[in-house]
């Protein structure tokens, strides 16, 4: 007897394709090992590297984390997270922009990934679809498929690559005709992979539309704001001003935030974050806390205590928070400098890029993205091919390697 698979039907066939980002990163590292770092441009990974291409850790975070006692590093945290961490995560999410007469709750998750996972799993029925942008972080699809869900995409840009809300409205109406539950993802500010940020006026527009949709009380609408890169998009408070618009929403609209310590505190590998929920109904907020705490226990049990303690202490120490904010702002400026060089050259050579405001990535639309990246590899340039374009991680590319990238990309496009 020859047994080809023991997997359950829903699991069969998973994992045959490697993760695209880490595959390109592996190839770039192999080239570096052979040719030397100076001859290779590694624009693949969404981590900040300094001008010497060393992994960036905010000095004050590093120093404080290393001083934490062993019990705070090794001991369990409560299932939902340390209470003072949850308070700090909510404060860090809103930075003073929580609208009045709303209730905010938080549950610890392993980074923003865990927050997305809980939202998809707990607010969609099996077989339903989450609505995500057509330019998206690939793991949204993986998370959906892992939980027997589908995805539907809305177009972020029109034919001239101007940001538009027309498609998201059309796709929302279409999905609500076939399913009563809707989870809709907005990855902003500093969208991955384009670097686009929605304006406050655009938020007001889409919220007005969703309020109209919620007039049908049989519909349950959950907005997921993936804010992984928000702290690199400008003034911490001003970039969150759109959150003030989340007041006076009907009870059948819940706003959730995928809060992550990975980028903002350069603690990627510590896997710490939170799912933050906001509602005008205390009952909905309490339900949010209960069901997501249950999910934590059933999937990863407890979050890592050390990062939770660090964030809680940061919010008790204004001087420490100010130092961290200043250090982070310096790297935000460094990425802006790199982006400005790339975008200026792109304009000069006639290379079209998707609208970029701020953040870790710049994306170039391309009819055959894989062919473009294959040509770039011939010049030892490693970038990520997407379905409809090529993503450059300027966060990881030192400033002196930026000049020439736009020109080489234009040539690779043919």
N, C-alpha and C positions, 0 to 999 in steps of 0.2 A: 504494500500500500504506500502511495506517495502523497503525503499531506503538504499542500502548497501554502496553506495559511491557517492559523488558529485565531486570527483576529475576528472580533465582532464585526458585523456588517458595516457599522458606522465608522469603524477604525481601519478597515482594510484599505490599503493603498496610500495611507498617510506617510509623509516624510520622504517620499522618493526624490523630491526636488530639494536641493540645498538652499539655505538662506542666501539670498542674492548679495546682501551687503557683506556678510562675512566671507563669502566666496571671493568677492573682488578684493577684500582686505587681505586674504590669504595669498592671492596672486601678487598683490602689490608688495607684501612682505618678502615673498620669494624673490621678486625682482630686486628689492633692496639688498637682500643677502648676497645676490650675485653681482650686482652692478655698483652697489654703494648708494647710500641715501641721497647724495647730492644729484645723482643722475635720474632719480625717480620722483614723479609727482604722485603722491598718494592722496587723492581727493575722494576717498571712498567712505570713510567712517565718520559718523556723527559724534565725534568727541573733540574737545578743544585741544589742539596741540600748539605749543609756543613756537617762537621763531627758530628754535633749534629742533623742532619736531618732537619735543618731549611732552608726554601726557601732562595736562594741566590739572593741578589740584589747588584750590584756593588755600593760601598759606594759613589763614586763621582757622579754617575748617580742619585742616590737617593737624595743626598744633593742638587745638582743643580736643579733637577726637582721640588723639594719642594719649591725652591726659586723663581720659575717663577711666574710672576704676574698673577692675575686671568684672565686678558684679553687674555693671551697666553695659558691658560688652557681651557677656556670656549668658546672663540669666534670661529666662523667658520674659517677654512682654505680655500684657493681657491680650486676649484674642482680638479685641477691637483696636488695641493700641493703648499706650500710656495716656491717661486722661489729659495730662498737660501737653502731650504731643498733639492730641486731637485738637485741643484749643489753639495751639500754635499753628497747626496746619490750616485751620480755618482762617486765622489771622493772616497767615502768609498768602493764602489764596486771594483774599479780598483787599488787603492793604488799606483798610478803611472804607472800602466801596460796597460793603454789604448793604443792600437796600433796607429801609425801615420796614417793620412789620413782617419780617420773614424769619424763618427758622432754619439755621444751618446745623448740619450734623456731619461727622466725619468718621470713617473707618479706615484703619491702617491697611495698606496693600503693598505688595512687592513692586514698587515703582508705578509709573503710569500704566504699565501693561496690566497689572492686577486690577486697576481701577476700570480700565476698558473691559476687561474680562467680566467683572461683576456686573457692570451696567448691561452689557449684551445679554448675559445669562439670566439676570433677574428681571429684566423689563421687556423681554421678547419671548413669545411662545416658540417652542421647537418648530423649525421649518420656516419661521418668519424671516424677514430681511431687515438688516440695519441699513440706514441710508448714510452713505459716506461720500466725500468728494471724489471726483474722478482722478485727481492727483492725490495719492494717499500713501501713507506709511503701510508697507506691505503686510505688516503683522495684524492689521485690522481684519484682513481676509482670513489669516491663519486662526485668529481667535474665534471668528464667526464659525468657521468650518469645524474647529475643535468642539464647539458646543452645538453642532447640528443646526446651525443657522446659515442664512444666506446674506449676501450684500447686494445692494442696489447703489449705483453711483449717480451723483448729480454733476453736471458740468460747471466748473468754477469760472471758466472764461469763455467769452464769445469767440467768433471767428477771427476777430482782430486782437484776441488775447486781452480783452478788458474784463475785469471781474464783473460777474453778473449773478443775480439771485433768481433769475427767471427759471432756470432748470431745477433748482432746489424746490421751488414752489410747485412746479409741474410734477416732479417725482414724489413729493409729499402727498399731493392729492391722489396720485395714482396708487400709492401704497395704502393710503387710508381707505381706499375703496375695497381693498382685499384683506386688510388686517386692521384690527382695532388698536394694536400696540405699535407705537412708532418710536424708534431710537434714531436720532439724527445727530451726526457728528460734525462739529466745527473745530478744526485744528487751527487756532488763531489766538493771539498774534504769532508772527514768525512761523507761518505754516511750513510744515515738512511735506513736500520737498521744495516748495517754490519761494518761501520767504515772504509771502503776501500776508497782510494783516487787514482784517475787516475794520471799517470805520464804525463809529458810534451810530451814525445815520443809517448805515446798512444793517446794523443790529436792530435798530428801532423798526426798520422796514420788515425784517423777517419775523420779529416778535409780534408785530401787529397782525401779520398773516397767520402765524401759528395760533394766536388768540382766536381768530375767526374759525380756524379748524377745530379748536377746542370747544366751540359752541355746541358741537355734538358731544354730549357727555358720555357717550359710549366709547369715545376715543381716549387713549392714554398716551400722552406725548412726553417723551423724555429727551431733553437737549443734553448732549454730552460735549462739554468744552474741553478739548485736549489742550492743556496749557503748558506743555512740557518746556517750551522755549520762551515763555512770556517774560522772564527776568532778563532776557537779552534783547528786549524790544524797545527799550527806552526807560523813562522815569517809572519807577515801580508802581506809583499810585496812579499816574495819568494813563498808563497803558491798560489799567483795569477799570477805567471810568465807565466802560460799557456795562459792567456788572450792575451798576445802579439801575439799569433798565429792567432788571429781573424782578422788580417789585410789582405788586398788583397783578400777578398772573393767576389765572384760574387754577383751582385745585387739581385739575387733570393735566396740568403741565408741571413737570418736575425738571429742575435744572441740576445737572451733575457736572463736576469738575474732576478731570484726571490730574491730580496734583502729584508732582514727582520731585524728589530730591536729587535725581541723577544729574541733571544739567545745572540747576540753580546752585547746588552745593557741591558739585563735582564728585558725587558719591555714587556713580553709576553702578559699580559692582556690589555695593551694599544693599541694593534692591529695596529701597524704602520710598514710600509715597503714601497717598491716601485717596480714597474716593470721597469727595465732599458733595453733599446734597443740599439743595436750597429749595424751600417751599413756603408758600404763605399759609400752609396748613400744618399745625403741630402734629396732627395724626399721621399725615403723609411723611413728615420728617422722622417721626418715631418709627414708622414702618420701615423707612429707608435704613435706619440704624440697625433694626432687628434683623432684617433679611440679609443685609450685607455682612453683618457680624457672623451669622450662621454660615454664609458662604465661605468666609475666611476659615472657620473651623473645619469645614468640609473639604477645603482644597489645600491650603498651605498652613493651616492651624494658627501660627503666630508670626507676626512680622519681626524683623530684626530690631533689637532693643537699642543698640548703640546709636544709630542715626536718630531714632525717636528721642532719646535723651538729649542729643546734641541740639536738635531743633527746639525742644522745650526750653533748654538753657539759653539758647540764642534769644528767645523771646522774653527772657527774664533779665537780659544783659544788653542794654541799649548800646554800650560801647562795642561789644563784640559784634552785634548786628551791623553797626555802622561800618566796622572794619570789613566785614564780609561783603557788604553791599558795595563798598568802594573797590575792593579787589575784583569783584565780579564785573563792575562797570568798566574797569580797565580792559578786560578781555572782550567785553561788548564793543568797545571802541576799536579794538584791534580787528575784530571781524568786520566792522564797518569800513575800516581802512582797506582791508583786503577786497571787500565787495565793491567799493568805489573804483578800485583799480581794474577789476574784471569788467564791470559795467561800462566804464569809460572806454576801454578797449573794444568792448562789444559794439558800442555805438559807432566807433570809428571804422570798424571793419564790416559793419552791417550785419552783425549776428543778433538775431532775435532771442530775447530771454523772456521768460514769464515774469509778470509783475513782482518785483522784489522791494520790500520795505526794510526788512531787517531779519536777522537770524543766522542759522548755521549753513544754509544751503542756497544755491542758485541753480535753476533748472533751465535748460535750453530745449525747446520743442524740436522734435526730429521725427521724420516719417519712418526711419529705420534705425532706432536707437542702438541696437546691438551692433550694427555695422559701424556706427560712429565710434562706439567705445573700442571696437576691435582695431580701428584705424588709429585711435589715440594711443593704444597700447604699443603700437610701432614706434611711437615717440616716448615710450615709458611713462605715459600718463594714464592713471587708473581712476576712472569715474564710474558711477553706477548707471547702468541702462535701466530705464523704466519702460512702461508700456508705450508711452508717447513722447519720451524725451530722455535727456541725459542730465543727471544730477551731479553737481560739483559740491563737495563738502569744503567750503572755504574755511570752516572752523578748524580743519585739520591741515590746511595748506599754508605754509609759511609765506609771508608777504613777498619775499624775493623770488618765489616760484609762481606767483600769480601772472606777471607779465608774460604774454605769449599764449596763455591758455585759450583766450577767446579767439585769437588768430588761428591756432591749431584746430580748434573746434569748427570754425568756419570752413577751413580747408577740408576737414573730415566729412562735413556735410555735403561737399561737392558743389 
